[in-house]
Amino acid sequence: MHPEFEKYLKENTGLTEDAIHHISSKAFDKTLRRNELLLQAGDICRYKVFIAKGLLRTYSIDANGNEHILQFTPEHSWTLDVESYDKEIPAETNIGATEPTEVLLWTKDDFNRLLSEVPELTKLSQQVISRNIYYSKQRILTTLSGTPEEKYDDFIQRFPNLLSRLPLRMIASYLGISIKTLTRIRHNQSQR
């Protein structure tokens, strides 16, 4: 059993030790090096992913080779390419490690079985989905209507511990602004 996953479940559910052990026993560990892909666009997403340690990013690359980051997923979070996983179709995004990362993976069959066997896991799963939908809506609104400064302020408020873990180019890509604009915003904020 992975201690970080056990800690996460104890903090977020009322599961018994036996239930936690049962859920953990169906997962397998994987360690990713910095920049290693967990999922490559074109492959089918076959796993529910829990990040025990480290940081993943979900991104696409356009025809000009530009990276567009959709989300960062730090430790004690879940991720996957939802459409690829649910429909068993090729993913349109990549999921890769931005730093050395440890993940736990469950196959779709194993996770679905766990959902039917452990009602508390179903409740947790629904809470995670609801939070992700809420966050995605907020992110879309900020992306569509926010100024570059507002986008950066929102990023700082949501992910204060990620600033020192990410290169500026990734933050700029996530915000949908140029590195030059991000550098200007950071400089102006430091002058205040």
WORATA-V858623 format. One line per field, one symbol per residue. phi: phi as a letter, one per 20 degrees, with the letter a starting at -180 (. if undefined). psi: psi as a letter, one per 20 degrees, with the letter a starting at -180 (. if undefined). Layout:
phi = ???
psi = ???
//
This chain:
phi = .efffgfgfffdbdffgffffffffeecebddfgmfeecdgoeefdcecdeebobdcdbccefeneeceeadcegmcdbregffffelcgfecdcceebgcdcdccfgffffffffecgfffffgfffffffffffffffffffdefgffffgfffffcfeegeecfgfffffffmcfffffffffffffef
psi = pphhgggghhhirkqrggggggghiiqqqppprpjqphppphrpojqpppohpbpqqprrprhjjppophqqorqkrqrrogggggilrpqirqorpirpppqpppqgggghghhhhnhhhgggghggggghggggggggggghiqrhghggggggghlhiigiiqqhhhggggikrqhgggggghghhhi.
//
